[in-house]
């Protein structure tokens, strides 16, 4: 029952990220993906898997700022591609955090990776 949202997020991630390639360059989208570190950390912090402190905040802000600086000046920029990629990244990071919770980071029932893959595969 908890694997259906993971399958949906996986499908949304695949669709949106692949559609983003129709609007933006590969280089731009790859630099956007660097922000996944920050997005994943923020989602983990929101659900209580991570503790936030000054050092972690600085590191996350540095990564996001560097990513933004790297993608500024993109010639083939389209808002549609940007939002498709961002949606895919949010789903991908949320899926990763939920996977961490299922595999033992925050849930009562810890699961090994092989069982997780066995149960998740039909929903993808």
C-alpha positions in Angstrom: 0.0 0.0 0.0 2.9 2.4 0.6 4.5 1.5 -2.7 1.8 3.0 -4.9 2.8 6.6 -4.2 6.4 5.6 -4.9 5.4 4.2 -8.2 3.4 7.3 -9.1 6.3 9.5 -8.2 8.7 7.4 -10.3 6.3 7.7 -13.3 5.9 11.4 -12.9 9.7 11.8 -12.6 10.3 9.9 -15.8 7.7 11.7 -17.7 8.5 15.3 -16.6 12.3 15.0 -16.8 12.1 13.4 -20.3 9.6 16.1 -21.5 12.0 18.8 -20.1 14.6 17.7 -22.7 12.2 19.0 -25.4 12.5 22.5 -24.1 15.9 23.0 -22.6 19.5 21.9 -23.3 21.0 18.9 -21.6 23.7 21.1 -19.9 21.1 23.3 -18.4 19.0 20.4 -17.1 22.1 18.6 -15.6 23.1 21.7 -13.7 19.5 21.9 -12.4 19.8 18.4 -11.1 22.7 19.5 -8.9 20.0 21.1 -6.7 18.7 17.6 -5.8 21.1 17.6 -2.9 19.5 20.6 -1.4 16.0 19.5 -2.3 16.5 16.1 -0.8 18.0 17.6 2.4 15.1 20.0 2.9 12.5 17.3 2.4 14.4 15.0 4.8 14.5 17.9 7.3 10.7 18.5 6.9 9.9 14.9 7.6 12.3 14.7 10.5 15.1 12.5 9.1 17.7 15.2 9.2 18.7 17.8 11.8 19.5 21.2 10.5 22.5 23.3 11.7 24.6 26.2 10.4 27.2 24.0 8.6 24.6 21.9 6.8 22.6 25.1 5.9 25.7 26.7 4.5 26.6 23.6 2.5 23.1 23.3 1.0 22.9 27.1 0.2 26.4 26.9 -1.4 25.4 24.0 -3.6 22.1 25.7 -4.7 23.8 29.1 -5.2 26.5 27.5 -7.3 24.0 25.6 -9.4 22.0 28.8 -10.0 25.2 30.6 -11.0 26.1 27.8 -13.4 22.7 27.9 -15.2 22.4 31.7 -15.4 22.8 33.0 -18.9 21.2 29.9 -20.6 20.4 30.8 -24.2 17.8 28.1 -24.8 15.8 28.8 -21.6 12.1 27.9 -21.6 9.9 28.2 -18.5 8.0 25.0 -19.5 11.2 23.0 -19.4 12.3 24.6 -16.2 9.0 23.7 -14.4 8.9 20.2 -15.9 12.4 19.5 -14.6 11.6 21.1 -11.2 8.5 18.9 -10.9 10.6 15.8 -11.8 13.2 16.7 -9.3 10.7 17.3 -6.5 9.1 13.9 -7.2 12.5 12.2 -7.4 13.7 13.7 -4.1 10.5 12.9 -2.3 10.6 9.3 -3.6 14.2 9.0 -2.3 13.2 10.3 1.2 10.2 7.9 1.3 12.5 5.1 0.2 14.8 6.0 3.1 11.9 5.9 5.5 10.7 2.5 4.2 14.2 1.0 4.4 14.5 1.9 8.0 15.3 5.6 8.3 12.1 6.5 10.0 9.6 3.7 9.9 8.7 0.9 12.3 9.1 -1.9 9.8 12.7 -1.9 8.4 13.0 -3.6 5.0 16.1 -4.9 3.2 16.8 -3.4 -0.3 16.0 -6.7 -2.1 12.5 -7.0 -0.6 12.0 -3.3 -1.3 12.8 -3.7 -5.0 10.6 -6.9 -5.2 7.6 -5.0 -3.8 8.2 -1.7 -5.6 8.8 -3.2 -9.1 5.1 -4.0 -9.9 4.0 -0.4 -9.1 6.6 1.1 -11.5 
